Amino acid sequence: DYDDYDAGQNNEIASAFAFDGNLNFEDDTPSVLPHFREDIGKILAKTRKIIKIFKNSAVRSSVLQKHVVEKEGKKLRLLLDCKTRWNSIIPMVNRFIKLYDCINKALHELGQQQFLDENLKILKQVSEILEPIELAVKELSKENTNLLKAEGVCIF
């Protein structure tokens, strides 16, 4: 039977690799598998909630803008992403990171719970991960992109 032959051959190949002294799959596994953070969604939800606190109230927004003008010299609004557009997360997160100190000062002044530094580190990691992906997608979506450029973008 063909299936029995195929299964037997696969077992022989697997056993050959299992006894090869040069291959050590246990040591390779942690570096190959990506570390998945389950709390990214929660942190993004908290970020959106804080942005909505300031966007939905003129008084709260003015408290924030007072601190923003002191630090940046001009008014900068917080940006809220569109949940169905993955690339709208990047501007939201970058603006939040830029205004982090002002946001925490304003939240403290308003008596609200402040955004934690640990969460800020995770937001920075999200930004670092998504920015190269955004650049690659923009490059691949150009009209003059060919297979050679696409290969270069994928290697990058």
N, C-alpha and C positions, 0 to 999 in steps of 0.2 A: 504494500500500500504506500502511496506517495507521501501521505501525511506522516506516517510512522518513520519513513526514511528522513524526511525533513526535520522532524523533531529530534531524531537521533543525531543528525548532523549538527544541529544547533547545540545540543548538549555537549558534543565533543568539542565544539568551538568554545563554548562557555567554560568547560573544564580546562581547556588549554590556557585560557586567559587567567583562570583562577590560580593556576600553579606557576604562572610566570612571575619570577622574583622581581622583575623591573616594574611591574604594575602594582600600584598601591592605591586602590580606589578610595579607601577610607580617609587618607590624608588629602586627597584631591577634592573631596566632596564639599567641605566648607568654602573653599575659594571659588568653586564653580557655581554653586547655588547662590542666588541673590538673597540678601537678607530683607525680608518683607516686614514692613512696619504696619501693624494693624491700626495704629492710632492716627495715621495721617488724615483719614476721613473725619475723625473727631476734631482734630486740630483745625482743619479747613472749615468745619462747621462753626467752631468757636470764633475763628477769624471773621467769617461772614456775619455772625451774630454781633460782634463788636463793631463792624463796619455799619451794620444796620442801626445800631444804637446812635451813631453819629449822623447817619444819613436821614433818619426819620425825625429828627428834632433840630430845629434851628438854634435853640439855646445850646444844646450839647455840641452842635457843629461849631458854633461861635467860640465855645470854650476850647475846642480842639484847634481851631484856626488861630487863636491867640498864641498858642504854643508853637504852631507851625510857622507863623510869621516871625516869631522870635528866633527860631532855629534856622529856617531856610531863607528868610527875607522876602518871601512871597507866599501867597495862599496856594495850597495844594490839597485837592480833594482826595478822599479815599475812593478807591475804585472797587466796585462789586462785580464779581464774575457772573457769567451766564452758565448755569450748571450743564447745559447741553453743548457747550463749546469748551473743549479742553484747553485751547490756547488763551482763553480769557483768564485762566488761573494765574498765568505768569505776571501780567501787569498788576493784578490785584495783590499778589504776594509781594512783588517787588516794591510797590508803593507802601504796603503795610510795613515791610522791613525798614524802608527809608524813614517812615514816620513813627517807628516803634516807640522811641523815647517820648515823643509828643503825645502819642496815644495813651501811654501809661500815666503820664502827668495829668492828662485830661480825665482819665478814668479815676485816678486817685482824688482829683478835685471834685468829681461828681459823686464820689462815694461808691463807685462800682469796683468789682473784682478786676484786678490787673491781669494782663497777659503775662504768662510765665516765660522766663528766659529759656527754659528747656524747649518750650513750644516754638520759640523763635529760632532755635537751632534747627529744628525739624523743618520749619518753613524755609530756611536758607538752603537746606538740603534738597527740598522739593524744587526750589528755584534752580539750583545747580543742575539737577537732573533734567528738568523740562526745557531749559534754555537751549542746549545743543539739539534737542529733538525738534524744537520749534525752528531753529535755523535750518536743519536738514529738510524739514517738511516744506519750508519756504523755497529752498533751493530746488527741491524735486518738483515743486508745482510750477516752476517757471516754464514758459512756453518753449524756450530754446534748450531745455535739458535733454541730453541724450544719454545713452547707456554708459558712456565713458564718465560723464559728470556724475551720474547716479552711483556708479561704482565708487568714485572718489568720495562722494558724500557718505556712503555707507561705511567706507573704511574710516573716515573721520569720526 
